Amino acid sequence: MASKYATPELQNRARIATAQIAINTRNGNVEAHEQARADMAAVRIESVIRSEAGYLDEDRLNRLADLMFEVDQK
C-alpha cells in the first residue's frame, strides 16, 4: 500500500522504518522492531501535521501539542 507523505524527507524516513520493521521481524529482534515501529509512528504523525496544519487554527494546534503530553506511554 502506497502512502503519500508531506515531504520527500518523510517519505525516505518511512521507507527506512518500513525496511527496518521487516528486517527486525524476520530476525526476531524485538527491541529493534519496536524502535522501528516508533520511528514509523513518528513519521506518520509528523506527515499528517505538516500536511494539514494549514487548515488548523491556533486553538486546534495547541490542543494537538497538549495531546502529546497527555498520552500514556506503555
N, C-alpha and C positions, 0 to 999 in steps of 0.2 A: 504494500500500500504506500503510495507516494504521498508525501506531505509537503506543504508549502511553508517555508519559514520566512521570517521578516527580513533577514539579511543573508547574504552568501556565507558569512562567518558562522551564523547559527546553523545553516544547512550543513556546513562542514563539521561543526561540533556534533550535530545529530548523527551524521554518518559514522563518525568515530565512536560515539557512545553505542550506537546500534551494533557495530562490529565488536566492540568490547563485551557487550551483553552476550552475544552469540559465542564468542571465544571462551568467555569465562563460564558460561553454562556448559559447554562441551567439556571443559577441563575440570568442572566441579569446584571451581574456586569461588566459594560463596561470598567471601568478603569483597573480592574484586567485582563480582557480579553486582552486588548491592551498590557499590560505588558507581559503577557504570549506569545502573538504573537511576541513581540520584542525579548523575550528570544529565541523563536524558530528560528527567522531570524538570530540571532547572532550565534546559534548553526550550522545552515546550512552553513553560510558563513565561519565560522571557520573550519568546517569539510572539505569543498572544498579546502580552502587554505592549510590546513595541508596535504590533500591527494595529491594535485597537485603541491605543492611548489617545489618539486624536478625537475620538468620539466621547471621551470621558471628561466630565467636569472635575474641578479641583476636589470636591467632596468625595466623589467616587474614587479618584486616585488615592486620596488619603485613606479611604476605607480599605482599599486593597493593600496599602502599605501597613495599616494596622493589622490586617488579617495575617500577615506574615508572622507577627509576634503572638497571635492568638492560637495558632495551630499547634496541637500537641505533637511532640516528637515521640517516635517509638523507642 
